[in-house]
Amino acid sequence: MEALIQSFFNAEIAAAALPIVLDGLLNTILLSLLVVPLGLLGGLILALLANVRHPLVRWPLMAWVDFFRAFPPLVLLVLLFAGLPFAGLELGGFACVAIAFFLNTGAYYGEILRAGIDSVPVGQVEAARSTGLSGLQAMTYVVLPQAVRNVLPDLMSNTLEVVKLTSLGSVVAVPELLFQARQAQSVTYNPTPIVMAAVVYFLILWPLVRLLSRLENRALAARR
Amino acid sequence: MSKWEKFLDTFFNARVMEKYLPDILSGVLVTIELAVLIVISGLVAGLALALVRSLGLRPLNWLIIFVVDLFRSLPPLVIIVLMYFGLPAADVSPSGFVSTWISLALVLMSFSEEIFWAGITSIPKGQWEAARSTGLSFGQTLINVILPQALRLTIPPLTNRTIAITKGTALGTVVAVTEILGQASSAVSNSYNPSPLMMGAAAYIVLFLPVVVIGRWIETKFAWKR
């Protein structure tokens, strides 16, 4: 027991690693603040395009979304990070993460927002247009607010996944929480910093998980 | 060489591709093996937990809820890294393959338990009461009355989750699992040519695109009907 505490909850090492881990936490928060809006933007573009019912838009769009749902985000990230330099384009870990998330999480957000827009009755658009609003105005002021409200639990659930996914940044040397913890671990030969990172992730994300679990239970019960 | 030829020669180099094709294929096998293990063990464990939870034993349920919340909050990569680099300090040294399998199975277990449980609780209490009053035992009611209805309800969210978590097999690369991405990455550094990575990417699409398309079909087929 003593030995286990020494390896996994070593107070001395925890104290030494704390600044490094907190530094990583800050970067994880900054990274999330970058990639969540990027993903939402990508998703919004896809969802608005999905409103165009023309087959020349519809089919490529579906292929695009399915492609990125099938493609593991880590593979996309490595492809950008290790593949592009061969084409003479060296982007750095941070930019690669931003692009990969824009593409990958955009596809997921897009599916959710599309379902949200579909859930708003057509009559709403017709009523809005008949009062003189333009198509864009009707979308912005009438459809989207209701669409977002209708799929809010799904949007939150995806956002949780996106924040968790920022840990992939560690593979391409972005100094986020997991990367910093692994640095500290390799210097100290002790897994305490990784345990610290896990605890930090848990403390930050647990409230969201709790909330989601309640919302999801309610949603499934209501769908019967 | 024109620009286009140079591009092809770099990213789709036939000689490099031929040389590393066997490696990529062996990676495909490892990925499939890992994916099948994760899906089976994760879903079985998730269903088992949901069934235990339906017994309604308070302290046990709190434990289940905590475990589920824990594995829903932690990024899968963090769990894998913790198992692979952390456990050896406790004299347990799981291989990269085992670490990835167990970690992702735990994650799938947690997500699927939530979904199974939501499905079970969505069946009205009257169904339980009616079944029990006809003389069925608790177990018979659960298996013959509640689960068939609950499972149908859980299929669409479950397919989505399962696909998303199974794609996580690529994370195994970080702990030296020789799955597709791992094979492709080491081939890139050996050949100093990105063609193996393109092959790896193609392999993932060939493997997972049908699953996504089938998933879409399952979703519409089992879509909520009133």
Interface residues (C-beta under 8 A of the other chain):
Chain A: L4 S7 F8 D66 F67 R69 A70 F71 P72 P73 L74 V75 V78 L79 A82 G83 F86 A87 L160 E161 K164 L165 T166 S167 L168 S170 V171 L178 R182 Q185 N190 P191 I194 V195 A197 A198 Y201 F202 L205 W206 L208 V209 R210 S213 E216 N217 L220 A221 R223 R224
Chain B: F7 T10 F11 V68 D69 L70 R72 S73 L74 P75 P76 L77 V78 I79 V81 L82 F85 G86 A89 A90 E114 I115 W117 A118 G119 T121 S122 L153 T154 P157 I163 A164 K167 G168 T169 A170 L171 T173 V174 I180 L181 S185 V188 N193 P194 L197 M198 G200 A201 Y204 I205 F208 L209 V211 V212 V213 R216 W224
